[in-house]
Amino acid sequence: MNKQLQEDLSSLEKIMQLVSRQGLDYLKQIDERYTVANGAAAPLGSLPEKGLGTIETLQQFNNRWEPLMVASSGPRYWGFVTGGTTPAAIAGDWLTPIYDQNTQAIKGDGDISAAIELETVHLLQELLELPDDFLGGFVTGATMSNFTCLAVARQWLGQQLGSDIAKEGITKPLPVLTATPHSSSVKSLALLGFGSNNITAVKTIEGNREAMDMAALEAQIRQLNGQPFILISSAGTVNTVDFDDFNAIAALKKQYPFWWHIDAAFGGFAILSETHKHLLQGWEQADSITVDGHKWLNVPYENAVYFIKRAHRLLQVSTFQNSNAPYLGDPLEQFNYLNLLPENSRRLKALPAWFTLNAYGREGYRYIIENSIKLARDFGAFIESCPQLQLLAPVRLNTVCFSLSGAAGDAKKVAAFLSALNKTGEVFMTQTQYKEQAGIRAAFVNFRTTEKDIERVKTSILRLLTAGTH
Ligand SMILES: Cc1ncc(COP(=O)(O)O)c(C=O)c1O
């Protein structure tokens, strides 16, 4: 064996202890660690001919990169929709590469880790109160979940029109209707050959809303004269967390032929809040649903789930089957994830979720969701109370979308303020554009965030506003 590999194998215990110690040190000070990277790493020489071994490589990492690691799973990282990592999720994630299973089939000559994945999907289904007539699987993020669902939707549309798109390709434009899709759905449609220019925009409800105007939707459906189509709806738009009316969509589904997809990347977790669960009423009637793990479930990147109705299993297999590979078994006889989603070989992505769902249960998750909602409301109330700031939309769930008073038309001014705020290293938020206005988003998704964090950020903001940084 190579000398470094041999030495590392002999020092495995020490390596694991060092890594564990380092992880613990980082997590213990995550509340205080800065939220933006300060500087850049010194350049590295070339690839070593003779390896350094793990312990010295760790030292290298600590000298060059570790100081630049930001507290993205810390309590004041409010940019994008960034979940934290619960202790149990970390435990599951650490064990994933140690067992290094290749999660494909539930029965086979070797690995059966797909059974753990199915069990985890079931736990998540219970948490989200979704019926058992969905079959789910883990992918790397909500983007890939949207992609997976829309790929099966494309196959369904082809079937309605008498073709097998997986085999024959798209031969004519396929209708897709949506009001305020997340950019990742648009990206998925581009990748799937629909063409992002071929999406039909549905009008949103008048006023400060991002949800579909249902009368406008029905009028647009009528114009299709019975042609089947795909409808992409939102359980939580990314700027203002608006929800489409799922009961109304379900009623339309009884009258018109369409594949109904819901992007519920984070909004699906609203089901755990007694005061917000009504927003999801009727969602179980969709054909496919996207739910992210690395957002409100607080498991590490890369983790999301797709849910597709079991009734579409054959379509799903015809979309993703890994044909011409007899050594991988018959896709219709044997359950194998490689015939149901984009990847072939894959890690046991479900393990962090399996750990965290068992460790905290419904009660733990109810706390995380209710706490995030409350903190968003508190932060929103602060924005409203501050004359130099304005809310761009009411706080509907866990995100606050705001701007500088009277400056929402001035993207540079808003960017300068946000940059100064982020540079404090106290908090991280991201810029956005909402109905032609420049805004800032603060998304509450991390189980660690408390009222104290809100107070700290308020202080930083007030200090900047008093210093005239706006
Ligand atoms: C509603 C929604 N859908 C999809 C995505 C894409 O998620 P990911 O980055 O996990 O692929 C996001 C990310 O913020 C989102 O908010």
The ligand as an SDF file (V2000), in Angstrom:
LIG
                    3D

 16 16  0  0  0  0  0  0  0  0999 V2000
  -39.2940   28.0760   -3.3480 C   0  0  0  0  0  0  0  0  0  0  0  0
  -37.9140   27.5930   -3.7350 C   0  0  0  0  0  0  0  0  0  0  0  0
  -37.7800   26.6530   -4.6640 N   0  0  0  0  0  0  0  0  0  0  0  0
  -36.5700   26.1960   -5.0420 C   0  0  0  0  0  0  0  0  0  0  0  0
  -35.4180   26.6890   -4.4860 C   0  0  0  0  0  0  0  0  0  0  0  0
  -34.0780   26.1530   -4.9470 C   0  0  0  0  0  0  0  0  0  0  0  0
  -33.4870   25.4660   -3.9050 O   0  0  0  0  0  0  0  0  0  0  0  0
  -32.0560   24.7870   -3.9550 P   0  0  0  0  0  0  0  0  0  0  0  0
  -31.0870   25.9270   -3.9180 O   0  0  0  0  0  0  0  0  0  0  0  0
  -32.0660   23.9610   -2.7460 O   0  0  0  0  0  0  0  0  0  0  0  0
  -31.9120   23.9880   -5.1810 O   0  0  0  0  0  0  0  0  0  0  0  0
  -35.4980   27.6840   -3.5010 C   0  0  0  0  0  0  0  0  0  0  0  0
  -34.2960   28.2530   -2.8880 C   0  0  0  0  0  0  0  0  0  0  0  0
  -34.3490   29.2250   -2.1740 O   0  0  0  0  0  0  0  0  0  0  0  0
  -36.7920   28.1470   -3.1040 C   0  0  0  0  0  0  0  0  0  0  0  0
  -36.9380   29.0770   -2.1680 O   0  0  0  0  0  0  0  0  0  0  0  0
  1  2  1  0
  2  3  1  0
  2 15  2  0
  3  4  2  0
  4  5  1  0
  5  6  1  0
  5 12  2  0
  6  7  1  0
  7  8  1  0
  8  9  2  0
  8 10  1  0
  8 11  1  0
 12 13  1  0
 12 15  1  0
 13 14  2  0
 15 16  1  0
M  END
$$$$
